[in-house]
Amino acid sequence: MKLVVQIDVQNAEEVVKAHKGQIMGMISDFMISKDKVKYKVERAIYEKVVDKISEELPKALNDEFISAKIKLEIIDDKNYTLKEI
């Protein structure tokens, strides 16, 4: 069984403006395309989701006495991330 989460950021430029200090290190070139800005914002969101799930899900399952292998994947055309917890 799988759970698939899709995120389609509609305001990537506003996110970059609001988080200049955090995201500008990631997006050092101001002249990158809107698609690249959107990709980088969405990728950062997915990575935060994976980090949070990696922390909280094992605790919640343990509280319910559930033993399970969990794989979290970020799949896109540019990068592939697999995290087993």
C-alpha positions as CSV (number, residue, x, y, z in Angstrom):
1,M,0.0,0.0,0.0
2,K,1.3,3.5,-0.7
3,L,0.4,7.1,0.3
4,V,1.2,9.6,-2.4
5,V,1.4,13.3,-1.7
6,Q,1.6,15.8,-4.5
7,I,2.3,19.5,-4.0
8,D,1.9,22.1,-6.7
9,V,3.1,25.5,-5.4
10,Q,1.2,28.3,-6.9
11,N,3.2,31.2,-5.4
12,A,6.9,30.2,-5.6
13,E,8.1,33.8,-6.1
14,E,6.2,35.1,-3.1
15,V,7.7,32.2,-1.0
16,V,11.2,33.2,-2.1
17,K,10.5,36.8,-1.2
18,A,9.1,35.9,2.2
19,H,12.0,33.6,3.1
20,K,14.9,35.3,1.4
21,G,17.4,34.5,4.2
22,Q,16.5,30.8,4.1
23,I,15.8,30.1,0.5
24,M,18.2,32.6,-1.1
25,G,21.1,30.4,-0.1
26,M,19.5,27.6,-2.0
27,I,18.6,29.9,-4.9
28,S,21.7,32.0,-5.4
29,D,21.0,33.2,-8.9
30,F,18.3,35.8,-9.2
31,M,18.0,35.2,-12.9
32,I,16.7,31.6,-12.8
33,S,13.5,30.7,-14.5
34,K,10.1,30.6,-12.7
35,D,10.0,26.9,-13.3
36,K,13.4,26.4,-11.5
37,V,12.2,28.6,-8.6
38,K,9.0,26.6,-8.3
39,Y,11.0,23.3,-8.5
40,K,13.4,24.4,-5.7
41,V,10.5,25.6,-3.4
42,E,8.5,22.4,-4.0
43,R,11.6,20.2,-3.4
44,A,12.3,22.0,-0.1
45,I,8.7,21.4,1.0
46,Y,9.0,17.7,0.1
47,E,12.2,17.4,2.1
48,K,10.6,19.1,5.1
49,V,7.7,16.7,4.9
50,V,10.0,13.7,4.7
51,D,12.0,15.0,7.7
52,K,8.9,15.5,9.8
53,I,7.3,12.2,8.9
54,S,10.6,10.5,9.7
55,E,10.6,11.9,13.2
56,E,6.9,11.6,14.1
57,L,5.6,8.5,12.3
58,P,7.9,5.9,14.1
59,K,6.9,7.4,17.5
60,A,3.2,7.2,16.7
61,L,3.5,3.6,15.4
62,N,5.5,2.6,18.5
63,D,2.8,4.1,20.7
64,E,0.4,1.8,19.0
65,F,2.8,-1.2,19.3
66,I,3.1,-1.4,15.5
67,S,6.4,-2.6,14.0
68,A,6.8,-1.6,10.4
69,K,9.3,-0.8,7.7
70,I,8.8,2.6,6.2
71,K,10.2,4.0,3.0
72,L,9.8,7.6,2.1
73,E,10.5,8.6,-1.5
74,I,10.8,11.9,-3.3
75,I,10.6,11.1,-7.0
76,D,11.1,13.6,-9.7
77,D,12.9,13.9,-13.0
78,K,15.9,15.7,-11.5
79,N,16.6,14.0,-8.2
80,Y,15.6,10.8,-6.4
81,T,15.6,10.4,-2.7
82,L,14.8,7.3,-0.7
83,K,14.8,7.3,3.1
84,E,14.1,4.1,5.0
85,I,13.1,4.5,8.7
